[in-house]
């Protein structure tokens, strides 16, 4: 949550009420499954999910491109003929 507050303190966002801001950052935990992250992307209409630890500190970001890259690799691996 500290990271979220810092992002919205940026002057480019202008004055905002964090509790009522409709596009709060969508987060997941390090051990979240790909399915859980995809559900959040779809249900919250976002292009990235922020990975945080139990204290809310940022560990990384999963982008929509990252998700597509993993799905593509899986599809291509399954399409390869068995040797």
Rosetta constraint file for C-alpha pairs under 8 A:
AtomPair CA 1 CA 5 HARMONIC 6.25 0.50
AtomPair CA 1 CA 56 HARMONIC 5.47 0.50
AtomPair CA 1 CA 57 HARMONIC 7.55 0.50
AtomPair CA 2 CA 6 HARMONIC 6.32 0.50
AtomPair CA 2 CA 56 HARMONIC 6.92 0.50
AtomPair CA 2 CA 57 HARMONIC 7.26 0.50
AtomPair CA 3 CA 7 HARMONIC 6.28 0.50
AtomPair CA 3 CA 56 HARMONIC 7.42 0.50
AtomPair CA 3 CA 57 HARMONIC 6.59 0.50
AtomPair CA 3 CA 58 HARMONIC 6.88 0.50
AtomPair CA 4 CA 8 HARMONIC 6.42 0.50
AtomPair CA 4 CA 24 HARMONIC 7.53 0.50
AtomPair CA 4 CA 25 HARMONIC 6.60 0.50
AtomPair CA 5 CA 9 HARMONIC 6.15 0.50
AtomPair CA 5 CA 18 HARMONIC 7.55 0.50
AtomPair CA 6 CA 10 HARMONIC 6.83 0.50
AtomPair CA 8 CA 13 HARMONIC 6.13 0.50
AtomPair CA 8 CA 16 HARMONIC 7.29 0.50
AtomPair CA 8 CA 18 HARMONIC 7.58 0.50
AtomPair CA 9 CA 13 HARMONIC 7.32 0.50
AtomPair CA 9 CA 14 HARMONIC 7.92 0.50
AtomPair CA 9 CA 15 HARMONIC 7.91 0.50
AtomPair CA 10 CA 14 HARMONIC 7.40 0.50
AtomPair CA 11 CA 15 HARMONIC 7.69 0.50
AtomPair CA 16 CA 21 HARMONIC 6.70 0.50
AtomPair CA 17 CA 21 HARMONIC 5.94 0.50
AtomPair CA 18 CA 24 HARMONIC 7.52 0.50
AtomPair CA 25 CA 49 HARMONIC 7.36 0.50
AtomPair CA 25 CA 50 HARMONIC 7.01 0.50
AtomPair CA 26 CA 40 HARMONIC 7.36 0.50
AtomPair CA 26 CA 44 HARMONIC 7.61 0.50
AtomPair CA 26 CA 46 HARMONIC 7.79 0.50
AtomPair CA 26 CA 48 HARMONIC 7.61 0.50
AtomPair CA 26 CA 49 HARMONIC 5.27 0.50
AtomPair CA 26 CA 50 HARMONIC 6.11 0.50
AtomPair CA 27 CA 49 HARMONIC 5.25 0.50
AtomPair CA 27 CA 50 HARMONIC 4.51 0.50
AtomPair CA 27 CA 51 HARMONIC 5.60 0.50
AtomPair CA 27 CA 52 HARMONIC 6.56 0.50
AtomPair CA 28 CA 32 HARMONIC 6.21 0.50
AtomPair CA 28 CA 37 HARMONIC 6.94 0.50
AtomPair CA 28 CA 49 HARMONIC 6.67 0.50
AtomPair CA 28 CA 50 HARMONIC 6.26 0.50
AtomPair CA 28 CA 51 HARMONIC 4.99 0.50
AtomPair CA 28 CA 52 HARMONIC 6.24 0.50
AtomPair CA 29 CA 51 HARMONIC 5.45 0.50
AtomPair CA 29 CA 52 HARMONIC 5.42 0.50
AtomPair CA 29 CA 53 HARMONIC 6.01 0.50
AtomPair CA 29 CA 54 HARMONIC 7.54 0.50
AtomPair CA 30 CA 51 HARMONIC 6.07 0.50
AtomPair CA 30 CA 52 HARMONIC 6.73 0.50
AtomPair CA 30 CA 53 HARMONIC 6.76 0.50
AtomPair CA 30 CA 59 HARMONIC 7.88 0.50
AtomPair CA 32 CA 36 HARMONIC 6.26 0.50
AtomPair CA 32 CA 37 HARMONIC 6.90 0.50
AtomPair CA 33 CA 37 HARMONIC 6.45 0.50
AtomPair CA 34 CA 38 HARMONIC 6.12 0.50
AtomPair CA 34 CA 67 HARMONIC 7.79 0.50
AtomPair CA 35 CA 39 HARMONIC 6.16 0.50
AtomPair CA 36 CA 40 HARMONIC 6.37 0.50
AtomPair CA 37 CA 41 HARMONIC 6.28 0.50
AtomPair CA 37 CA 49 HARMONIC 7.07 0.50
AtomPair CA 38 CA 42 HARMONIC 6.19 0.50
AtomPair CA 38 CA 67 HARMONIC 7.66 0.50
AtomPair CA 39 CA 43 HARMONIC 5.92 0.50
AtomPair CA 40 CA 44 HARMONIC 5.68 0.50
AtomPair CA 40 CA 45 HARMONIC 7.86 0.50
AtomPair CA 40 CA 46 HARMONIC 7.93 0.50
AtomPair CA 40 CA 49 HARMONIC 7.69 0.50
AtomPair CA 41 CA 45 HARMONIC 5.61 0.50
AtomPair CA 41 CA 46 HARMONIC 5.12 0.50
AtomPair CA 41 CA 47 HARMONIC 6.36 0.50
AtomPair CA 41 CA 48 HARMONIC 6.88 0.50
AtomPair CA 41 CA 49 HARMONIC 7.02 0.50
AtomPair CA 41 CA 64 HARMONIC 7.81 0.50
AtomPair CA 42 CA 46 HARMONIC 7.05 0.50
AtomPair CA 47 CA 63 HARMONIC 5.90 0.50
AtomPair CA 47 CA 64 HARMONIC 5.15 0.50
AtomPair CA 48 CA 61 HARMONIC 6.64 0.50
AtomPair CA 48 CA 62 HARMONIC 5.53 0.50
AtomPair CA 48 CA 63 HARMONIC 4.17 0.50
AtomPair CA 48 CA 64 HARMONIC 5.82 0.50
AtomPair CA 49 CA 61 HARMONIC 5.78 0.50
AtomPair CA 49 CA 62 HARMONIC 5.21 0.50
AtomPair CA 49 CA 63 HARMONIC 6.41 0.50
AtomPair CA 50 CA 58 HARMONIC 6.91 0.50
AtomPair CA 50 CA 59 HARMONIC 7.76 0.50
AtomPair CA 50 CA 60 HARMONIC 6.12 0.50
AtomPair CA 50 CA 61 HARMONIC 4.55 0.50
AtomPair CA 50 CA 62 HARMONIC 6.39 0.50
AtomPair CA 51 CA 58 HARMONIC 6.00 0.50
AtomPair CA 51 CA 59 HARMONIC 5.43 0.50
AtomPair CA 51 CA 60 HARMONIC 5.00 0.50
AtomPair CA 51 CA 61 HARMONIC 5.47 0.50
AtomPair CA 51 CA 62 HARMONIC 7.10 0.50
AtomPair CA 52 CA 56 HARMONIC 5.20 0.50
AtomPair CA 52 CA 57 HARMONIC 5.18 0.50
AtomPair CA 52 CA 58 HARMONIC 4.52 0.50
AtomPair CA 52 CA 59 HARMONIC 5.18 0.50
AtomPair CA 52 CA 60 HARMONIC 7.06 0.50
AtomPair CA 53 CA 57 HARMONIC 5.53 0.50
AtomPair CA 53 CA 58 HARMONIC 6.77 0.50
AtomPair CA 53 CA 59 HARMONIC 6.71 0.50
AtomPair CA 62 CA 66 HARMONIC 6.08 0.50
AtomPair CA 62 CA 67 HARMONIC 7.25 0.50
AtomPair CA 63 CA 67 HARMONIC 6.51 0.50
AtomPair CA 64 CA 68 HARMONIC 6.25 0.50
AtomPair CA 65 CA 69 HARMONIC 6.04 0.50
AtomPair CA 66 CA 70 HARMONIC 6.38 0.50
AtomPair CA 67 CA 71 HARMONIC 6.34 0.50
AtomPair CA 68 CA 72 HARMONIC 5.94 0.50
AtomPair CA 69 CA 73 HARMONIC 6.17 0.50
AtomPair CA 70 CA 74 HARMONIC 6.26 0.50
AtomPair CA 71 CA 75 HARMONIC 6.18 0.50
AtomPair CA 72 CA 76 HARMONIC 6.08 0.50
AtomPair CA 73 CA 77 HARMONIC 6.02 0.50
AtomPair CA 74 CA 78 HARMONIC 6.26 0.50
AtomPair CA 75 CA 79 HARMONIC 6.21 0.50
AtomPair CA 76 CA 80 HARMONIC 6.45 0.50
